[in-house]
Amino acid sequence: MTTTAADLKIAQRLYAGVCEDLGLIPEGMHLTFSTGSKLYGIAYRVALTGDRVTAADGTTSYPKGSGHGRPPLGSDFLGMTKAEAERALRERVDTVYSLIAADLLDLT
């Protein structure tokens, strides 16, 4: 079965949703996903970065930083293909739900 861009987008939303539900994304920050290319040796990655803030005079800044920090769950490396990236994200989400089912973690 071929992994589509839509499949990967769903996995990204699931991962981001779990991170938000657990309160792992600090205020003023968001997750960013980088698209990879096996052909060019570029990995799919996820990172935590600061939100852009626009001042009244039109200038912009990144009070929480504009770099790429370690994501809240797992490594930033997701794989070299869409299929690997989707699998990595879904495994992380599945792990969280397994911990919840075992009463080791509470999302409420």
C-alpha positions in Angstrom: 0.0 0.0 0.0 1.4 3.4 -1.0 1.4 6.2 1.6 0.0 9.4 0.2 0.6 13.0 1.2 -2.9 13.0 2.7 -2.0 9.9 4.9 1.1 11.7 6.2 -1.0 14.9 6.9 -3.5 12.8 9.0 -0.6 11.3 11.0 0.8 14.8 11.5 -2.5 16.0 12.8 -2.9 13.0 15.2 0.6 13.6 16.6 0.1 17.3 17.0 -3.3 16.7 18.7 -1.8 14.2 21.2 1.0 16.7 22.0 -1.6 19.5 22.5 -3.8 17.2 24.6 -0.9 16.4 26.9 0.0 20.1 27.2 3.4 19.5 25.7 3.4 22.4 23.3 4.2 25.6 25.3 2.2 28.8 24.7 3.7 30.8 21.8 5.1 27.7 20.1 3.9 25.2 17.5 5.1 22.0 15.7 6.6 22.2 12.3 7.0 19.3 9.9 9.8 19.1 7.3 9.3 17.2 4.1 12.1 14.8 3.2 13.5 13.4 0.0 15.2 10.0 -0.1 16.6 10.8 -3.5 18.5 13.9 -2.1 19.2 12.4 1.3 16.9 14.8 3.2 14.9 13.3 6.1 11.4 13.9 7.2 11.5 15.7 10.5 9.3 17.3 13.2 10.4 20.2 15.4 9.1 22.7 18.0 9.5 26.3 17.1 8.2 29.7 18.2 5.2 31.6 16.8 5.7 34.7 14.8 4.3 37.9 16.4 3.5 41.0 14.4 3.7 44.3 16.2 1.3 47.2 15.6 4.0 48.9 13.4 4.2 45.8 11.2 7.5 44.5 12.4 7.7 40.8 13.3 9.6 38.9 15.9 9.8 35.4 17.4 9.8 35.9 21.2 10.1 32.1 21.8 12.7 31.6 19.1 12.6 30.8 15.4 14.9 27.8 15.5 14.0 24.1 15.5 13.9 22.6 18.9 13.4 19.0 20.0 9.8 17.8 19.6 7.8 16.9 22.7 7.4 13.2 21.8 10.3 11.2 20.3 13.2 12.2 18.1 13.0 14.9 15.4 13.9 12.2 12.8 10.8 10.6 11.2 12.4 8.7 8.4 13.6 9.1 4.8 10.2 8.4 3.1 6.6 9.4 3.5 5.8 5.8 4.6 8.5 5.9 7.3 7.4 9.3 8.5 3.8 8.3 8.7 4.7 5.0 10.6 6.9 6.9 13.1 4.2 9.4 13.9 1.5 6.8 14.2 3.7 4.6 16.5 4.2 7.6 18.8 0.5 8.3 18.9 -0.2 4.6 19.5 2.3 4.5 22.3 0.5 7.4 24.1 -2.9 5.7 23.7 -1.4 2.4 25.0 -0.1 4.2 28.1 -3.6 5.7 28.6 -5.2 2.3 28.2 -2.8 0.9 30.8 -3.8 3.7 33.2 -0.2 5.0 33.2 -1.1 8.3 31.6 -4.2 10.5 31.9 -5.4 13.0 29.2 -8.2 14.4 31.2 
